[in-house]
Amino acid sequence: MSRLRSAAQSWTQDRLLRRVVRNSTYLFASNVISAILSIVTANLLGVAVFGTLGIVTGFVSNINRLLSFRMGDVVVKYMGEALARGEKERAGAVVRLAALVETATSLLAFGALVLLAPLGGRFFAKDAALEPLFVIFGLSILANIAAETATGVLQVTNHFRSQALINLAQSVLVAALVALAAARGASLQSVLLAYLAGKVVMGLAPVFVALYWLPRTLGAGWWRADLRLLPPWRELTRFAISTNFSGTINVFARDSEVQWVGFFFDNTVAGYYKTALALVNLVVMPINPFIGTTYPEITRAIASRQWARLRKLLRRVTLIAAGWTAAVAIGLLLFGRQVLFSDWTLFGRTFHIYSGSFLPAFDVLMVILIGYGAANILFWNRPLLLAQGLAGDALRVSFWSMLAKVALALILLPGAGYIMEAWLLTGYFLLSVGIMVWRGLNSAAKTEAKEAGTESGQ
């Protein structure tokens, strides 16, 4: 009994874990609203139109991921390291460079979207008349012109509550606009405009908040920081390119499921996948915020060579993630079909969560749940590599895993059923996450042993 009490006290008195959990909780509420909103939108539009919505929004988001430079990882690593060492001017130079690069590449991405919108309408949405919707939703790229940089700043400076309030505000706004659209007879166009409004808030608000906090953290003239104070250009460029290529790889391997099945099958199948991904969000929803909140802590622990602290953090967040993932996975296994089909009675009134036309999404859900569950439990696999400066390792693992998935998709999908894409996604997760976890832990252990040997030799 005393051992259990001691273990409980150890967990509750772990300041690092408390900070990670608290910061993650701030980001949780808006994710709940987003999950509910996805269900409401699916029922408003029906399975085929809901699939079309996913194709349009996913196509635009993926063009942005492909061509704009995501600088959040760069800011978290290099600004975080600079602040840990008290180098405020260097931190300012990192933010300045990141904002300039992200702005320029976002403009490039929007231009490319305008040119590629006809392909999106004709080959993915299967309707050339939908081309204008791709361009309209593409305005979200301009709204998010420096959002990654700003989000990285808020993570490093520990302003997760500000992020949570922004997320909550945009979720409430989108929910209100979707409800208004429903009252007037929901259409694809009206729901798309509601989602665009949320993207605008999510893109611009972090920039304004970061601009408020930066002078208080780095000093009034942070934006004039000399770029010659930056880390070595070769190292910085290699890290930035590697992290961005990793994001680009995710577009093909993980974030384009709705587009893949829309291309090979039809919009109804795309609706099944979008629904399954919305339900699997119940698994990843509370854990996703841990990625953003744990990465800065991993970076600080490695920068200050606190290896015992790092191991304790990884062990404990893994147990938390495993407990939640197992509970929700069992719940979906037992009640997933009822969620997608059955009528429910509450206070004498009968209602359904999804209509029966969404039931085929259950088989997709059960398969992708395996892969997402593993990635969810070991969510720190990539941050651990990035914090050690091993972005190239993460890139190589992701690239070869993605290449295998895409090659198999091109070979198998034309003749196989749509469930095959779910198995390919799960295989990608199991392979890439497993290798990254092994590489990250092995590298950390070797570095710690080397440092311990050096100290004993002195």
CORBEL-V47186 format. One record per pair of residues at least 12 apart in sequence whose ideal C-beta (glycine too) atoms are under 8 Angstrom apart, sorted by sequence separation. I is the first residue (numbers start at 1). J is the second residue. If there is no record, write none. Layout:
I/J + I/J
//
This chain:
41/53 + 78/90 + 79/91 + 82/94 + 121/133 + 151/163 + 258/270 + 261/273 + 298/310 + 301/313 + 382/394 + 409/421 + 412/424 + 78/91 + 118/131 + 121/134 + 178/191 + 181/194 + 340/353 + 341/354 + 117/131 + 120/134 + 180/194 + 339/353 + 340/354 + 79/94 + 117/132 + 258/273 + 298/313 + 339/354 + 341/356 + 409/424 + 78/94 + 79/95 + 177/193 + 178/194 + 257/273 + 258/274 + 297/313 + 298/314 + 340/356 + 408/424 + 117/134 + 177/194 + 341/358 + 116/134 + 117/135 + 340/358 + 341/359 + 75/94 + 258/277 + 294/313 + 340/359 + 405/424 + 74/94 + 75/95 + 174/194 + 177/197 + 257/277 + 405/425 + 113/134 + 114/135 + 117/138 + 174/195 + 340/361 + 113/135 + 337/359 + 340/362 + 405/427 + 75/98 + 174/197 + 294/317 + 405/428 + 74/98 + 114/138 + 173/197 + 174/198 + 404/428 + 113/138 + 173/198 + 337/362 + 336/362 + 402/428 + 71/98 + 170/197 + 171/198 + 290/317 + 401/428 + 404/431 + 71/99 + 110/138 + 113/141 + 170/198 + 173/201 + 170/199 + 336/365 + 71/101 + 290/320 + 336/366 + 401/431 + 402/432 + 71/102 + 110/141 + 170/201 + 290/321 + 401/432 + 69/101 + 70/102 + 109/141 + 110/142 + 169/201 + 170/202 + 69/102 + 332/365 + 333/366 + 68/102 + 287/321 + 332/366 + 398/432 + 401/435 + 106/141 + 107/142 + 166/201 + 167/202 + 170/205 + 397/432 + 69/105 + 106/142 + 166/202 + 169/205 + 333/369 + 68/105 + 287/324 + 332/369 + 67/105 + 68/106 + 106/144 + 107/145 + 286/324 + 287/325 + 397/435 + 106/145 + 166/205 + 397/436 + 68/108 + 106/146 + 166/206 + 329/369 + 67/108 + 68/109 + 283/324 + 64/106 + 67/109 + 103/145 + 283/325 + 394/436 + 397/439 + 66/109 + 102/145 + 103/146 + 163/206 + 166/209 + 393/436 + 102/146 + 162/206 + 329/373 + 64/109 + 67/112 + 283/328 + 63/109 + 102/148 + 282/328 + 283/329 + 393/439 + 99/146 + 102/149 + 162/209 + 325/373 + 63/112 + 64/113 + 283/332 + 390/439 + 63/113 + 98/148 + 99/149 + 159/209 + 282/332 + 390/440 + 393/443 + 98/149 + 162/213 + 325/376 + 385/436 + 154/206 + 325/377 + 367/419 + 381/433 + 384/436 + 388/440 + 60/113 + 63/116 + 279/332 + 384/437 + 390/443 + 95/149 + 98/152 + 159/213 + 364/418 + 368/422 + 371/425 + 372/426 + 375/429 + 382/436 + 385/439 + 133/188 + 137/192 + 144/199 + 147/202 + 151/206 + 154/209 + 321/376 + 322/377 + 364/419 + 367/422 + 371/426 + 374/429 + 378/433 + 381/436 + 385/440 + 388/443 + 133/189 + 136/192 + 140/196 + 143/199 + 147/203 + 150/206 + 154/210 + 157/213 + 321/377 + 363/419 + 367/423 + 370/426 + 371/427 + 374/430 + 381/437 + 384/440 + 388/444 + 136/193 + 139/196 + 143/200 + 147/204 + 150/207 + 153/210 + 279/336 + 321/378 + 368/425 + 371/428 + 372/429 + 384/441 + 95/153 + 137/195 + 144/202 + 145/203 + 321/379 + 364/422 + 367/425 + 368/426 + 371/429 + 375/433 + 385/443 + 133/192 + 137/196 + 140/199 + 143/202 + 144/203 + 147/206 + 150/209 + 151/210 + 154/213 + 318/377 + 363/422 + 367/426 + 370/429 + 371/430 + 374/433 + 378/437 + 381/440 + 388/447 + 136/196 + 140/200 + 143/203 + 147/207 + 150/210 + 153/213 + 157/217 + 279/339 + 318/378 + 370/430 + 374/434 + 384/444 + 59/120 + 139/200 + 143/204 + 146/207 + 149/210 + 150/211 + 153/214 + 137/199 + 317/379 + 318/380 + 140/203 + 317/380 + 56/120 + 55/120 + 59/124 + 275/340 + 59/125 + 314/380 + 55/124 + 56/125 + 55/125 + 314/384 + 52/125 + 68/141 + 75/148 + 79/152 + 83/156 + 56/130 + 60/134 + 75/149 + 79/153 + 52/127 + 59/134 + 63/138 + 64/140 + 72/148 + 76/152 + 80/156 + 56/133 + 60/137 + 64/141 + 71/148 + 72/149 + 75/152 + 79/156 + 52/130 + 56/134 + 60/138 + 63/141 + 70/148 + 71/149 + 74/152 + 75/153 + 61/140 + 72/151 + 73/152 + 76/155 + 275/354 + 57/137 + 60/140 + 64/144 + 72/152 + 75/155 + 76/156 + 56/137 + 60/141 + 71/152 + 75/156 + 279/361 + 298/380 + 72/155 + 275/358 + 299/383 + 303/387 + 276/361 + 280/365 + 294/379 + 295/380 + 298/383 + 302/387 + 272/358 + 275/361 + 276/362 + 279/365 + 283/369 + 294/380 + 298/384 + 301/387 + 302/388 + 271/358 + 299/386 + 272/360 + 273/361 + 276/364 + 280/368 + 284/372 + 291/379 + 295/383 + 299/387 + 272/361 + 276/365 + 280/369 + 283/372 + 287/376 + 290/379 + 291/380 + 294/383 + 298/387 + 271/361 + 283/373 + 290/380 + 273/364 + 277/368 + 284/375 + 288/379 + 295/386 + 272/364 + 276/368 + 280/372 + 284/376 + 287/379 + 291/383 + 295/387 + 283/376 + 95/214 + 92/214 + 95/218 + 91/217 + 92/218 + 96/222 + 91/218 + 92/219 + 95/222 + 96/223 + 95/223 + 88/217 + 89/218 + 92/221 + 96/225 + 160/289 + 163/292 + 88/218 + 92/222 + 95/225 + 97/227 + 88/219 + 91/222 + 92/223 + 96/227 + 92/224 + 93/225 + 160/292 + 27/160 + 92/225 + 93/226 + 97/230 + 160/293 + 26/160 + 30/164 + 37/171 + 44/178 + 83/217 + 88/222 + 91/225 + 93/227 + 310/444 + 23/158 + 26/161 + 29/164 + 33/168 + 40/175 + 53/188 + 57/192 + 90/225 + 93/228 + 124/259 + 24/160 + 27/163 + 28/164 + 31/167 + 52/188 + 56/192 + 89/225 + 93/229 + 94/230 + 126/262 + 246/382 + 23/160 + 26/163 + 27/164 + 30/167 + 34/171 + 37/174 + 41/178 + 44/181 + 89/226 + 93/230 + 94/231 + 125/262 + 155/292 + 307/444 + 22/160 + 23/161 + 26/164 + 29/167 + 30/168 + 33/171 + 37/175 + 40/178 + 44/182 + 53/191 + 57/195 + 124/262 + 155/293 + 158/296 + 19/158 + 29/168 + 33/172 + 36/175 + 49/188 + 53/192 + 90/229 + 101/240 + 124/263 + 27/167 + 30/170 + 34/174 + 89/229 + 90/230 + 123/263 + 126/266 + 155/295 + 156/296 + 307/447 + 30/171 + 37/178 + 45/186 + 90/231 + 126/267 + 151/292 + 155/296 + 307/448 + 33/175 + 40/182 + 44/186 + 53/195 + 87/229 + 125/267 + 302/444 + 45/188 + 243/386 + 246/391 + 253/398 + 273/418 + 45/191 + 249/395 + 272/418 + 276/422 + 305/451 + 44/191 + 239/386 + 243/391 + 246/394 + 250/398 + 253/401 + 273/421 + 242/391 + 246/395 + 249/398 + 253/402 + 260/409 + 264/413 + 269/418 + 273/422 + 41/191 + 239/389 + 242/392 + 245/395 + 249/399 + 252/402 + 264/414 + 243/394 + 78/230 + 239/391 + 242/394 + 243/395 + 246/398 + 250/402 + 253/405 + 78/231 + 238/391 + 242/395 + 249/402 + 252/405 + 253/406 + 260/413 + 265/418 + 235/389 + 238/392 + 245/399 + 252/406 + 264/418 + 261/418 + 264/421 + 78/236 + 261/421 + 78/239 + 260/421 + 74/236 + 77/239 + 257/421 + 74/239 + 73/239 + 74/240 + 257/425 + 71/240 + 74/243 + 73/243 + 69/240 + 254/425 + 253/425 + 70/243 + 70/244 + 254/428 + 69/244 + 253/428 + 254/429 + 70/247 + 253/432 + 65/247 + 66/248 + 65/248 + 65/250 + 66/251 + 65/251 + 62/251 + 65/255 + 62/255 + 61/255 + 62/256 + 58/255 + 62/259 + 58/256 + 58/258 + 59/259 + 58/259 + 55/258 + 54/258 + 55/259 + 51/258 + 55/262 + 54/262 + 51/262 + 55/267 + 52/267 + 55/270 + 84/299 + 51/267 + 54/270 + 80/296 + 84/300 + 51/268 + 54/271 + 48/266 + 49/267 + 51/269 + 52/270 + 81/299 + 85/303 + 48/267 + 51/270 + 54/273 + 76/295 + 80/299 + 84/303 + 48/268 + 51/271 + 54/274 + 76/296 + 80/300 + 84/304 + 47/268 + 50/271 + 51/272 + 53/274 + 49/271 + 51/273 + 73/295 + 77/299 + 81/303 + 48/271 + 51/274 + 76/299 + 80/303 + 47/271 + 50/274 + 46/271 + 47/272 + 50/275 + 47/275 + 42/271 + 42/274 + 42/275 + 42/278 + 39/278 + 38/278 + 35/278 + 38/281 + 35/281 + 34/281 + 35/282 + 31/281 + 35/285 + 32/285 + 31/285 + 31/286 + 28/285 + 31/288 + 28/286 + 31/289 + 27/288 + 28/289 + 24/286 + 27/289 + 26/289 + 25/289 + 24/289 + 27/292 + 23/289 + 24/290 + 27/293 + 24/293 + 20/290 + 23/293 + 20/293 + 19/293 + 20/294 + 20/297 + 19/297 + 16/297 + 16/301 + 16/309 + 20/313 + 17/312 + 16/312 + 17/313 + 16/313 + 20/317 + 14/312 + 17/316 + 21/320 + 17/317 + 14/316 + 11/316 + 47/355 + 46/355 + 77/386 + 43/353 + 47/357 + 77/387 + 43/354 + 46/357 + 47/358 + 42/354 + 43/355 + 77/389 + 73/386 + 39/353 + 39/354 + 42/358 + 73/391
//
